[in-house]
């Protein structure tokens, strides 16, 4: 499986006019165009399949020179275009130039989705599938990954959405794509509350990160150690910490004014991450409690536990 953010939403409502023309208001919603790119092996093909299931017309490895032709006349459905270093005519400057032209069009709403992944994980994926890296046909795969990172760096800077697929399962990737790119307008802003282990690093897709390591750790109770934060006994132990109630109250008090501001900025997806040492007890309990509170406050929210299934050292 090719496994997986921050995001920016750029809304343009003005039509192009001739030289000296006054700008005109667009009369129809712009067509959604998602350019899916990133490192080889990071999950581009899997992303395109999910977007196709969501209702996008998916086109892979389209030569850069033909992008304009694909959009003229405008397709009836939103479109997802896969581009990477194997695409004929691929060069970062040329693609960035094409992006600049497309983003200037009032009839298009263009989003660049860049798929990143840890180099060690990418190397393992190529080894396990016995595939050769396209930039290392006669060299070690790590050389190809290193070269590709350099070539793709300018395009990565242009990304509106960044998915790190290092630790994402197929299910997690599908959920993340559905939350960000679903065409149903009722799915306005979707919140994800993510628990994680600091031992395995900060989640790159997090917008806000909260540290729960100061709370009483159930790991040191032999009866609670095999359980996780979804168990009522673990939750009772954490909630009994004298600082827990004040922390949770202050956390929710912080989010009350922040979330509407994020919404007004045009965010359609927001990740709140809560970490603890092992990612099994405190962060999981807090993520579940925060998701429950957000849902009760009327927010669309999902909860994910990034490191819950990892082996405990």
C-alpha positions, -999 to +999 in steps of 0.1 A: +000+000+000+012+035-007+006+050+026+003+098+041-009+177+064-013+216+066-035+233+041-043+266+025-075+274+007-074+299-021-108+311-033-109+332-065-142+347-077-131+372-103-132+365-140-104+373-163-109+404-185-091+420-214-066+447-209-082+477-194-114+458-186-130+461-151-129+428-132-162+410-134-178+387-108-177+351-117-212+338-126-205+301-117-186+282-091-150+275-102-141+240-112-121+221-086-088+209-099-065+189-076-029+184-088-016+153-070+022+152-069+051+143-045+077+117-040+077+084-059+063+057-036+045+082-013+010+072-025+001+092-056-017+063-073-037+055-042-047+091-038-060+093-073-081+061-068-097+076-037-104+109-054-119+090-083-142+073-058-152+107-044-164+118-078-133+134-094-122+126-129-087+112-124-059+115-150-024+102-142+009+111-158-005+138-180+023+156-198+026+191-185+021+206-219-014+190-222-028+203-189-043+234-206-059+212-234-075+190-207-092+220-192-105+235-225-134+232-226-140+228-189-149+192-178-183+187-163-168+171-132-140+182-108-107+168-119-076+153-102-043+152-122-014+131-112+021+144-120+055+133-108+091+130-122+080+102-145+056+125-163+068+134-198+082+169-199+083+172-161+104+200-147+096+218-115+099+254-130+077+245-160+051+229-138+052+259-114+047+282-143+017+262-155+003+264-119+007+301-118-014+304-150-041+280-138-044+298-104-049+331-122-081+317-139-113+327-122-131+296-135-107+272-117-101+265-080-067+248-080-053+228-051-018+213-051-016+181-030+020+171-022+027+136-009+058+133+013+072+104+032+102+095+054+131+084+032+137+052+051+101+041+047+102+050+010+133+028+006+116+000+023+086+002+001+107+000-031+126-029-016+095-048-006+078-043-040+111-050-059+105-018-078+134+004-091+134+041-082+129+061-115+160+082-107+181+052-095+178+025-122+215+015-118+222+029-083+210+023-047+174+035-041+185+060-015+204+079-041+173+082-062+152+093-032+178+120-023+179+133-059+141+134-062+138+154-029+160+180-044+141+181-077+107+183-060+116+209-033+104+239-054+071+222-061+067+212-024+069+249-015+039+255-038+017+229-021-017+239-006-020+205+011+009+184+024+002+147+033+030+128+051+021+092+044+049+077+065+025+063+092-008+064+073-027+032+067-049+028+036-080+035+058-063+066+073-054+079+039-089+074+026-104+092+056-080+121+053-087+126+016-124+123+021-123+149+048-103+174+027-117+168-008-153+155-004-175+173-029-205+173-006-208+210+005-223+200+038-189+187+049-177+223+054-149+223+080-140+189+094-119+186+125-096+156+133-084+150+168-052+129+166-034+112+194+003+104+190+035+093+208+063+118+212+086+088+209+077+085+172+078+122+165+054+151+160+027+146+134+036+168+104-001+174+095-010+189+129-022+225+131-023+226+169-003+204+192-010+198+230+012+179+254-004+156+279+029+141+294+025+160+326-006+140+336-004+108+358+007+080+336-013+047+338+016+029+321+032+025+356+002+006+369+006-031+359-031-036+358-037-007+334-005-010+313-020-035+287-051-013+283-054+020+264-071+053+269-104+041+255-109+018+285-130+033+313-105+023+340-077+041+323-099+071+318-108+072+355-072+071+365-062+100+342-093+120+352-084+116+388-052+136+383-057+168+403-046+189+373-067+172+346-100+190+351-084+225+349-063+215+319-093+202+299-114+232+309-086+256+297-081+236+265-118+238+255-119+275+266-089+281+242-107+264+213-140+283+216-127+315+201-100+299+179-122+275+158-145+302+143-114+322+133-099+291+116-132+286+098-133+322+086-098+318+072-113+293+048-099+261+064-119+230+054-097+207+075-081+212+109-060+187+129-057+190+167-029+167+179-025+155+215+007+137+225+020+116+254+051+094+258+037+061+244+006+073+225-016+047+243-031+061+274-032+098+282-032+111+246-058+086+235-081+094+265-078+131+259-083+128+221-115+108+227-128+133+253-120+163+232-137+148+201-167+141+223-168+177+235-163+190+199-191+168+186-214+180+214-206+216+204-218+210+169-185+205+151-179+178+125-151+158+141-132+125+136-107+109+160-075+090+150-049+073+171-017+073+151+005+051+174-020+030+193-012-001+173+026+003+175+044-023+196+051-011+232+088-011+239 
